[in-house]
Amino acid sequence: MTDQLTKATHFRALHERPEPFLLPNPWDAGTARLLAGLGFEALATTSLGVANVLGRTRADRQDILDNCRLISEATSLPVNADLENCFADSPAEAAKMIEDACAHGAVGASIEDATGDRESPIYDFGLAVERVRAAVEVARGLPVPLVLTARAENLLWGVGDLDESIRRLQAYEEAGADVLYAPGLRTLDQMRAVVSSVGRPVNVVMGFADPTITLEQLAEIGVRRVSIGGALSRLALGSFLNGAREMRAGRFGFVDEMVSVSELHRTFGV
C-alpha cells in the first residue's frame, strides 16, 4: 500500500467497518515507524507534537504541512492530518489547507472550530458551519477520496456544554463532514450521547477521557475511531524529563528502562 489513492481508499474503509480502529499520533519519522511496526493500521499527525519537537507553544502552517509529508513518507500507512483551524478564519482560506495537506501526502484531514484566540476561542456557529462546508467542497474535488473530519472544540474551551457540541456536530454532518469529533468528552455517557446523535463515524480522543475506558467499551457504544492526540508526545517528554532530572541529581537508574538499540534497529531496518 504505497500510492496515495490506495491509502485513501483503505483509510475510508477503516471507518466503514463495525469495530473501531486505533489512530495513534506520531510526531516524526521514527515514531511513525515504531507505531507501524506495532501493527497499527493508520496514523495521525499531532500539531502539539510538532510544536513540542520545535520547542514552541504552537507550530505554524508550514511546520504542520512539512510534518504531514514527513509522516506520510515514513511508512506505507494512511495518514490523517491535524490541521487545527487550518490557520485561517475565512472559509475559503481555511479550505485551501485541506488541499495542501493532500498535496503533502495526507488522505484524511481535520478542520476545527477553535479560533486560536483566547479572547474569542470558538467561531460563531454560522461561520463554523460555513468553514466546514467550504472544506467539504474542496475535499470532494481532490484526486483522492480524502476523509474530512469536523471538530467541535467548545468543551475544551468551556464554551457551551455537550448539547452545544452535539448541535455543532449535527450541523457539520449536514454540511458534509465524513467524521465527527468533539475533543473533551470524558465519560462513556458523553460519548454515547454524541454517537447516538449523529449518523457519521465518531472519533474519540482518549487524551482527555477517563483512562479506564477500554476499546471494547468504545466499540459497544458505536465509536468508530480512537486517537490519542499529543498524549504520546507528552508521555515521551515526561520520561525524558524524569531521566534528565535523575541525571541532574547524580543518579542513573533510568538507564534500566531504555529501549534496546537492537529493537530500534529491527524496526528501522538496520
Secondary structure, 3 states (H helix, E strand, C coil): CCCHHHHHHHHHHHHHCCCCEEECCCCCHHHHHHHHHCCCCCEECCHHHHHHHHCCCCCCHHHHHHHHHHHHHHCCCCEEECCCCCCCCCHHHHHHHHHHHHHCCCCEEEEECECCCCCCCECCHHHHHHHHHHHHHHHHCCCCCCEEEEECCHHHHCCCCHHHHHHHHHHHHHHCCCEEECCCCCCHHHHHHHHHHCCCCEEEECCCCCCCCCHHHHHHCCCCEEECCCHHHHHHHHHHHHHHHHHHCCCCHHHHHCCCHHHHHHHHCC
